[in-house]
Amino acid sequence: MNKLANCCAKAYGLMDKHDIRQLYQFVKSLDEEFQEYRWPELLPCYAQARFENNDKLVEFLAQAVNALKLGKTLALHTHYRRVLAAACLSACINESVDCWRSKQLRQALWLEALKPLSFNSHDIAFYRHWVALISRVQQQRVPPEVEFAPQLNSVFRYKFWPLMKQSAGFCRYFTGQRFKHTKKSRSALLMDYQKGQFLLAFPHKLHTPFYVSAEQLEQWQPTNEPTASDILESLVKHRDFLLEARPSTLQTPKALLTAINRYANASGSLNAVIQQIRKVPYLSESVHQSVIENERINNDEAAKMDIKQAYLWLGAKRASIILATAFLQHQFSLNSIPLHKALMQRINLLCTLLEKLSQSSGIKLPTPAPLLALLSGADLFRHPDLLKSSKWPKVSVIEHFYCSSWVGSALDPADFRRSRQLVARWQLPEKTHLLLDPEQTTDKKLTALFYVAHFLAVKVYHPQAELSDSAQKLLDSCYEALGATPTSAQKVQQIAAFESHCHSPL
């Protein structure tokens, strides 16, 4: 049995069941195929050809495909993307939350996606409804504005309009759908859609496709005639359905780091560093912008500098800090987890707290506060409690003063592997490495500042959380090292919470 037939058979069998594990496994297998191939996009059309008058199966497969594609567009974390797709499929079978709870569904994100929309709904619920709209447009072949209008003009338009803009590249037709020329008696299949351009191919010339614009497509009308299943089967291994391997969103730019390290050790050239920076637009922009914003240089002079001149003016060490900050900001903005906004708010609050405490105590930070805060929270982007939850974990007891205390986890040095790797790869100061390693604390005043900042951050969001006996003793010693009191620290906390615009239950 070929891949399309096998997949359709599995989907058909799942529609009569309420099996949570099998639904997720089905989505997982599709998503794994989507890493290398586009052939799953052919499933709705194949179902139309092989299972006549089974619109429910077509919608089931369309929602699976659209959910996974939307998840990639929004750069959702892998687990997040798969839960979204599984939730869409379960809603196709039965939209009742109570029904799925009775089937032992306990996954918080999945349950949130099935709940009716409200102003407190999690993003995944809005994503699910958006996927359903896209699938209906493709299946019913109605103009998007007609299907989307009720939601875009509803009380939830503040959520749906951004989705409309972010998924502007969505195609209103199924891949593999048959079109017929209005003047010439010839048919063509839709192979792909990219940036307003439709890729069509004649059934007898599948290996020589051609592009038509949205205006030119008016001469091609979609037909009700299903595409023959044997033609769709031949497209599974078509070269245009093979995806290029894409690096992980959190992959460190190894070529750039190698060039920086060689230049720092006098075994490589500056030109190699500049060449690598120029390959990544947001990195080159960060270097240039840092020079422009510096008060020690005239704006006109800074604007005339190229990347090489800007790098030399900043110096290798300062440039590395700027590049590392830009890299982390960009990568963390791409790798969206279910509680991404909440985590970024806490990191922004920590950044402000570090800056304020540094100013009030006169203790200099080893790296700028924005980078130190990003490094501190780096490992939380992979923390299991944040990958599977729809709400931030409650913190009742604070046992230590590192980022994992924000989710109520016990102190485990293994939880900071990612942050320490980033410090080493970007050749950041040794003091930064020591701050992020619970097993090594040398500078008492700097460590005290770091601990107090984390404590104040967690107390903004969990004011009722209590300190363990050991944590209370450590906090008292930190205040003593900083020459601060709980009252003065609370004033810093209030100012930082106001300036960072963080959300608080207070």
C-alpha positions as CSV (number, residue, x, y, z in Angstrom):
1,M,0.0,0.0,0.0
2,N,1.4,3.4,-0.9
3,K,1.9,6.2,1.6
4,L,-1.2,8.2,0.6
5,A,-3.5,5.2,0.7
6,N,-2.0,4.0,4.0
7,C,-2.4,7.4,5.6
8,C,-6.0,7.8,4.5
9,A,-6.8,4.3,5.8
10,K,-5.4,5.2,9.2
11,A,-7.3,8.5,9.3
12,Y,-10.6,6.8,8.2
13,G,-10.1,4.3,11.1
14,L,-9.4,7.0,13.6
15,M,-12.6,8.9,12.9
16,D,-14.7,6.2,14.4
17,K,-12.6,6.1,17.6
18,H,-11.8,8.4,20.5
19,D,-8.3,7.2,21.0
20,I,-6.1,10.0,22.2
21,R,-2.8,8.2,21.8
22,Q,-3.5,7.0,18.3
23,L,-4.5,10.6,17.3
24,Y,-1.3,12.0,18.6
25,Q,0.8,9.2,16.9
26,F,-1.0,9.9,13.6
27,V,-0.1,13.6,13.9
28,K,3.5,12.8,14.9
29,S,4.0,10.5,11.9
30,L,2.7,13.2,9.6
31,D,4.8,15.9,11.2
32,E,7.9,13.7,10.8
33,E,7.2,13.3,7.1
34,F,6.7,17.1,6.8
35,Q,10.3,17.6,7.9
36,E,11.5,16.3,4.5
37,Y,8.5,15.9,2.2
38,R,5.4,17.8,1.2
39,W,3.4,14.8,0.1
40,P,1.0,15.0,3.1
41,E,-0.4,18.1,1.4
42,L,-1.9,15.7,-1.2
43,L,-4.0,13.8,1.4
44,P,-7.2,15.8,1.1
45,C,-7.3,15.5,-2.7
46,Y,-6.5,11.8,-2.5
47,A,-9.3,11.3,0.0
48,Q,-11.7,13.1,-2.5
49,A,-10.6,10.7,-5.2
50,R,-10.6,7.4,-3.2
51,F,-13.5,8.1,-0.8
52,E,-16.3,9.7,-2.7
53,N,-18.8,11.8,-0.8
54,N,-16.8,11.6,2.4
55,D,-16.4,15.3,3.2
56,K,-15.7,14.5,6.8
57,L,-12.6,12.6,6.0
58,V,-11.4,15.3,3.6
59,E,-11.9,17.9,6.4
60,F,-10.2,15.6,8.9
61,L,-7.1,15.4,6.7
62,A,-7.2,19.0,5.7
63,Q,-7.2,20.2,9.3
64,A,-4.2,17.9,10.1
65,V,-2.2,19.4,7.2
66,N,-3.2,23.0,7.9
67,A,-2.5,22.7,11.6
68,L,1.0,21.5,11.0
69,K,1.7,24.1,8.4
70,L,0.3,26.9,10.6
71,G,2.5,25.6,13.4
72,K,5.6,25.9,11.3
73,T,4.5,29.4,10.1
74,L,4.1,30.5,13.7
75,A,7.4,28.7,14.6
76,L,5.6,26.7,17.4
77,H,7.7,24.3,19.4
78,T,7.4,20.7,18.0
79,H,5.3,19.4,20.8
80,Y,3.1,22.5,20.8
81,R,2.6,22.2,17.0
82,R,1.6,18.5,17.3
83,V,-0.8,19.1,20.2
84,L,-2.5,21.7,18.1
85,A,-2.9,19.3,15.2
86,A,-4.2,16.6,17.5
87,A,-6.7,19.0,19.0
88,C,-8.0,20.0,15.6
89,L,-8.5,16.3,14.7
90,S,-10.3,15.5,17.9
91,A,-12.6,18.5,17.4
92,C,-13.5,17.0,13.9
93,I,-14.6,13.8,15.7
94,N,-16.3,15.5,18.7
95,E,-16.0,19.1,19.9
96,S,-17.2,18.3,23.4
97,V,-14.6,18.8,26.1
98,D,-16.5,16.6,28.5
99,C,-16.5,13.8,25.9
100,W,-12.8,13.8,25.7
101,R,-12.3,14.1,29.4
102,S,-14.4,11.0,29.7
103,K,-11.9,9.3,27.3
104,Q,-9.1,10.1,29.8
105,L,-7.7,13.2,28.0
106,R,-5.7,15.1,30.7
107,Q,-3.3,17.1,28.5
108,A,-3.9,20.7,29.5
109,L,-3.0,22.3,26.2
110,W,-5.2,19.9,24.3
111,L,-8.2,20.5,26.6
112,E,-7.7,24.3,26.3
113,A,-7.9,24.0,22.5
114,L,-11.3,22.3,22.7
115,K,-12.9,24.9,25.0
116,P,-15.3,27.6,23.6
117,L,-13.6,30.9,22.8
118,S,-13.5,33.5,25.6
119,F,-11.3,36.5,26.4
120,N,-9.2,34.3,28.6
121,S,-8.7,31.5,26.1
122,H,-5.2,30.2,25.4
123,D,-3.7,31.0,22.0
124,I,-4.1,27.3,21.0
125,A,-7.9,27.7,21.0
126,F,-7.7,30.6,18.5
127,Y,-5.2,28.6,16.4
128,R,-7.7,25.7,16.3
129,H,-10.6,27.8,15.1
130,W,-8.3,29.5,12.5
131,V,-7.3,26.1,11.2
132,A,-10.9,25.1,10.9
133,L,-11.7,28.3,8.9
134,I,-8.8,27.7,6.4
135,S,-9.9,24.1,5.9
136,R,-13.5,25.1,5.2
137,V,-12.4,27.6,2.7
138,Q,-10.3,25.0,0.9
139,Q,-13.1,22.4,1.0
140,Q,-16.0,24.6,0.1
141,R,-14.1,26.7,-2.4
142,V,-15.6,30.0,-1.1
143,P,-13.8,33.3,-1.0
144,P,-11.7,33.6,2.2
145,E,-13.3,37.0,3.0
146,V,-16.7,35.3,3.2
147,E,-15.7,32.6,5.5
148,F,-13.3,34.7,7.6
149,A,-15.6,37.8,7.9
150,P,-17.6,36.6,11.0
151,Q,-14.4,36.0,13.0
152,L,-12.5,39.0,11.7
153,N,-15.4,41.2,12.8
154,S,-16.2,39.4,16.0
155,V,-15.2,40.4,19.6
156,F,-12.1,38.2,19.0
157,R,-10.8,40.1,16.0
158,Y,-7.8,41.2,18.1
159,K,-6.6,37.6,17.9
160,F,-7.8,36.7,14.4
161,W,-6.4,39.7,12.5
162,P,-2.8,38.9,13.5
163,L,-3.4,35.3,12.4
164,M,-4.7,36.6,9.1
165,K,-1.6,38.6,8.5
166,Q,0.8,35.9,9.7
167,S,-0.8,33.2,7.5
168,A,-1.1,35.3,4.4
169,G,0.8,32.6,2.5
170,F,-2.0,30.1,2.9
171,C,-3.5,28.7,-0.2
172,R,-7.3,28.6,-0.6
173,Y,-7.0,25.4,-2.7
174,F,-5.9,21.9,-2.0
175,T,-2.5,20.8,-3.3
176,G,-3.1,18.4,-6.2
177,Q,-6.5,20.1,-7.1
178,R,-7.4,20.1,-10.8
179,F,-7.9,23.3,-12.7
180,K,-9.2,23.9,-16.2
181,H,-8.3,26.7,-18.6
182,T,-11.3,28.8,-19.5
183,K,-10.4,29.2,-23.2
184,K,-8.2,26.2,-23.9
185,S,-9.4,22.7,-23.3
186,R,-6.5,21.7,-21.0
187,S,-6.3,20.7,-17.4
188,A,-3.5,21.4,-14.8
189,L,-2.8,20.4,-11.3
190,L,-1.9,22.7,-8.4
191,M,1.6,21.8,-7.3
192,D,2.5,24.6,-4.8
193,Y,1.7,28.1,-3.8
194,Q,4.4,30.6,-2.8
195,K,4.2,34.4,-2.3
196,G,1.2,34.8,-4.5
197,Q,2.5,32.6,-7.3
198,F,0.7,29.3,-8.2
199,L,2.8,26.4,-9.4
200,L,0.8,24.4,-12.0
201,A,1.7,21.3,-14.0
202,F,-0.1,19.4,-16.8
203,P,-0.9,15.8,-15.8
204,H,1.2,14.5,-18.7
205,K,4.1,16.9,-17.9
206,L,4.4,16.8,-14.1
207,H,8.2,17.3,-14.2
208,T,7.9,20.6,-16.1
209,P,5.6,22.8,-13.9
210,F,5.0,26.5,-14.6
211,Y,4.2,29.5,-12.4
212,V,1.1,31.7,-12.9
213,S,0.2,34.8,-10.9
214,A,-3.0,35.4,-9.0
215,E,-4.3,37.5,-11.9
216,Q,-3.4,34.8,-14.4
217,L,-5.1,32.1,-12.3
218,E,-8.4,33.8,-13.2
219,Q,-8.0,32.1,-16.6
220,W,-7.8,28.7,-14.7
221,Q,-10.9,27.7,-12.9
222,P,-11.0,24.9,-10.2
223,T,-13.1,22.0,-11.3
224,N,-15.2,19.5,-9.3
225,E,-13.5,16.6,-11.1
226,P,-11.3,14.8,-8.6
227,T,-7.6,14.2,-9.5
228,A,-6.9,10.6,-10.4
229,S,-5.4,8.8,-7.4
230,D,-2.6,7.3,-9.6
231,I,-1.5,10.8,-10.6
232,L,-1.4,11.9,-7.0
233,E,0.6,8.7,-6.1
234,S,3.2,9.6,-8.7
235,L,3.6,13.0,-7.0
236,V,4.7,11.6,-3.7
237,K,8.3,11.3,-4.9
238,H,8.2,14.3,-7.1
239,R,11.2,16.6,-6.8
240,D,9.0,19.6,-6.0
241,F,7.6,17.8,-3.0
242,L,11.0,17.3,-1.4
243,L,11.8,19.9,1.3
244,E,15.3,21.2,1.9
245,A,16.7,20.3,5.3
246,R,16.3,23.3,7.7
247,P,18.4,23.8,10.8
248,S,16.9,23.8,14.2
249,T,15.7,27.3,15.3
250,L,18.0,27.1,18.3
251,Q,21.1,25.9,16.4
252,T,24.2,28.0,17.2
253,P,25.9,29.6,14.2
254,K,28.9,27.4,14.3
255,A,30.7,29.0,11.3
256,L,30.5,32.4,12.9
257,L,31.7,31.2,16.3
258,T,34.6,29.3,14.7
259,A,35.7,32.5,12.9
260,I,35.4,34.6,16.1
261,N,37.4,32.1,18.1
262,R,40.1,31.9,15.5
263,Y,40.3,35.7,15.2
264,A,40.5,36.0,19.1
265,N,43.4,33.4,19.1
266,A,45.2,35.2,16.2
267,S,44.8,32.1,14.0
268,G,42.1,33.5,11.8
269,S,41.3,36.7,9.8
270,L,38.8,39.4,10.6
271,N,37.4,39.1,7.1
272,A,36.2,35.6,7.9
273,V,34.3,37.0,10.9
274,I,32.7,39.8,8.9
275,Q,31.8,37.4,6.1
276,Q,29.8,35.2,8.5
277,I,28.1,38.2,10.2
278,R,27.0,39.5,6.8
279,K,25.3,36.2,6.0
280,V,22.8,36.8,8.9
281,P,20.9,40.1,8.3
282,Y,19.7,40.5,11.9
283,L,23.3,40.0,13.3
284,S,24.8,42.6,10.9
285,E,22.0,45.0,11.7
286,S,22.7,44.6,15.5
287,V,26.3,45.5,15.1
288,H,25.6,48.5,13.0
289,Q,22.7,49.7,15.2
290,S,24.9,49.4,18.4
291,V,27.4,51.9,16.9
292,I,24.7,54.3,15.8
293,E,23.1,54.3,19.3
294,N,26.5,54.9,21.0
295,E,26.8,58.4,22.5
296,R,30.6,58.4,21.9
297,I,30.3,58.7,18.1
298,N,28.6,61.2,15.8
299,N,25.5,59.8,14.1
300,D,26.7,60.8,10.6
301,E,30.0,59.0,11.1
302,A,28.3,55.9,12.5
303,A,25.8,55.8,9.6
304,K,28.7,55.8,7.1
305,M,30.5,52.8,8.7
306,D,30.3,49.4,7.1
307,I,30.1,46.2,9.2
308,K,33.9,45.8,9.3
309,Q,34.4,49.3,10.5
310,A,31.6,49.0,13.1
311,Y,33.1,45.7,14.4
312,L,36.5,47.2,14.8
313,W,35.1,50.3,16.5
314,L,33.2,48.2,19.0
315,G,36.1,45.8,19.6
316,A,35.9,42.0,19.5
317,K,34.7,41.4,23.1
318,R,31.9,44.0,23.0
319,A,30.9,42.9,19.5
320,S,30.6,39.3,20.7
321,I,28.2,40.4,23.5
322,I,26.1,42.3,21.0
323,L,26.0,39.4,18.6
324,A,25.1,36.9,21.3
325,T,22.3,39.1,22.5
326,A,20.9,39.5,19.0
327,F,21.2,35.8,18.4
328,L,19.3,34.8,21.6
329,Q,16.6,37.4,21.1
330,H,16.0,36.3,17.5
331,Q,16.1,32.5,18.3
332,F,13.9,32.7,21.3
333,S,11.3,34.8,19.4
334,L,11.2,32.0,16.8
335,N,10.9,29.0,19.1
336,S,7.4,29.6,20.5
337,I,6.4,27.5,23.4
338,P,2.8,27.5,24.9
339,L,3.8,30.0,27.7
340,H,6.2,32.0,25.5
341,K,4.8,35.4,26.3
342,A,4.7,34.8,30.0
343,L,8.3,33.6,30.0
344,M,9.5,36.6,28.0
345,Q,7.7,38.9,30.4
346,R,9.6,37.3,33.3
347,I,12.9,37.6,31.4
348,N,12.2,41.3,30.7
349,L,11.4,41.9,34.4
350,L,14.6,40.1,35.4
351,C,16.6,42.3,33.0
352,T,15.2,45.5,34.6
353,L,15.8,44.2,38.1
354,L,19.4,43.4,37.2
355,E,19.9,46.9,35.9
356,K,18.3,48.6,38.9
357,L,20.2,46.5,41.4
358,S,23.4,47.1,39.6
359,Q,22.8,50.9,39.6
360,S,21.8,51.0,43.3
361,S,24.6,48.8,44.6
362,G,27.4,50.0,42.3
363,I,28.2,46.4,41.3
364,K,29.1,46.0,37.7
365,L,27.5,43.2,35.7
366,P,29.9,41.0,33.8
367,T,27.7,41.2,30.7
368,P,24.9,43.6,29.9
369,A,21.6,42.9,31.7
370,P,19.6,42.0,28.6
371,L,22.1,39.2,27.7
372,L,22.5,38.0,31.3
373,A,18.7,37.8,31.6
374,L,18.3,35.8,28.3
375,L,21.1,33.4,29.4
376,S,19.5,32.9,32.8
377,G,16.2,31.9,31.2
378,A,17.6,30.0,28.2
379,D,17.0,26.5,29.6
380,L,13.3,27.3,30.5
381,F,12.6,27.3,26.7
382,R,13.0,23.5,27.0
383,H,11.6,23.0,30.4
384,P,8.9,20.2,30.4
385,D,6.6,22.1,32.7
386,L,6.4,25.0,30.2
387,L,6.2,22.8,27.1
388,K,3.1,21.0,28.2
389,S,1.2,23.5,30.3
390,S,-1.5,26.0,29.4
391,K,-1.0,28.0,32.6
392,W,2.1,28.9,34.5
393,P,2.9,26.4,37.3
394,K,2.0,27.6,40.8
395,V,5.0,28.3,43.0
396,S,4.3,27.7,46.7
397,V,7.9,27.4,48.0
398,I,11.0,29.1,46.8
399,E,14.0,26.8,47.4
400,H,16.7,28.6,45.4
401,F,17.4,31.7,43.4
402,Y,17.8,30.5,39.8
403,C,15.4,30.6,36.9
404,S,14.0,27.2,37.5
405,S,12.6,28.6,40.8
406,W,10.1,30.5,38.6
407,V,8.4,27.1,37.8
408,G,8.8,25.7,41.3
409,S,11.6,23.2,40.4
410,A,14.3,22.1,42.8
411,L,17.8,23.2,42.1
412,D,19.5,20.8,39.6
413,P,22.8,21.9,37.9
414,A,21.8,19.8,34.8
415,D,19.0,22.3,34.2
416,F,21.5,25.0,33.2
417,R,23.3,23.1,30.5
418,R,22.1,25.2,27.6
419,S,23.0,28.6,29.2
420,R,26.5,27.4,30.1
421,Q,27.0,26.1,26.6
422,L,26.0,29.5,25.1
423,V,28.5,31.3,27.5
424,A,31.3,29.0,26.4
425,R,30.6,29.2,22.7
426,W,30.3,33.0,22.6
427,Q,33.4,33.3,24.7
428,L,31.7,35.5,27.3
429,P,33.5,36.6,30.5
430,E,34.3,33.9,33.1
431,K,32.2,35.7,35.7
432,T,29.1,35.2,33.6
433,H,29.8,31.4,33.4
434,L,30.3,31.3,37.2
435,L,27.0,33.1,37.8
436,L,25.1,30.6,35.7
437,D,26.7,27.6,37.4
438,P,25.1,26.7,40.8
439,E,28.2,24.6,41.7
440,Q,30.6,27.6,41.4
441,T,30.0,30.9,43.2
442,T,33.1,33.1,43.8
443,D,32.1,36.8,43.7
444,K,29.8,37.1,46.7
445,K,28.5,40.6,45.9
446,L,27.8,39.8,42.3
447,T,26.2,36.5,43.2
448,A,24.1,38.2,45.8
449,L,22.8,40.7,43.2
450,F,22.0,37.8,40.9
451,Y,20.1,35.9,43.6
452,V,18.1,38.9,44.8
453,A,17.1,39.8,41.2
454,H,15.7,36.3,40.7
455,F,13.9,36.3,44.1
456,L,12.2,39.6,43.4
457,A,11.2,38.4,39.9
458,V,9.4,35.3,41.2
459,K,7.7,37.3,44.0
460,V,6.1,39.7,41.5
461,Y,4.2,36.8,40.0
462,H,3.9,34.6,43.2
463,P,3.6,37.0,46.1
464,Q,2.3,34.3,48.4
465,A,5.2,32.0,47.8
466,E,7.2,31.2,51.0
467,L,11.0,30.7,51.3
468,S,12.5,27.5,52.6
469,D,14.7,27.8,55.6
470,S,17.9,27.5,53.6
471,A,16.7,30.0,51.0
472,Q,15.7,32.5,53.7
473,K,19.2,32.3,55.3
474,L,20.8,32.7,51.9
475,L,18.6,35.7,51.1
476,D,19.5,37.4,54.4
477,S,23.2,37.0,53.6
478,C,22.6,38.4,50.1
479,Y,20.9,41.5,51.5
480,E,23.8,42.0,53.9
481,A,26.4,41.6,51.0
482,L,24.5,44.3,49.0
483,G,24.0,46.6,52.0
484,A,20.2,46.4,51.3
485,T,17.1,45.7,53.3
486,P,13.8,43.9,52.4
487,T,12.2,47.3,52.2
488,S,14.7,48.8,49.8
489,A,14.6,45.7,47.7
490,Q,10.8,45.9,47.5
491,K,11.1,49.5,46.2
492,V,13.4,48.3,43.5
493,Q,10.9,45.5,42.7
494,Q,8.0,48.0,42.4
495,I,10.0,50.3,40.0
496,A,11.2,47.4,37.9
497,A,7.7,45.9,37.6
498,F,6.3,49.2,36.5
499,E,9.1,50.0,34.0
500,S,9.1,46.5,32.4
501,H,5.3,46.5,31.9
502,C,5.0,43.0,33.3
503,H,1.6,41.5,34.1
504,S,0.9,40.8,37.7
505,P,-2.0,39.3,39.5
506,L,-1.9,42.2,42.0
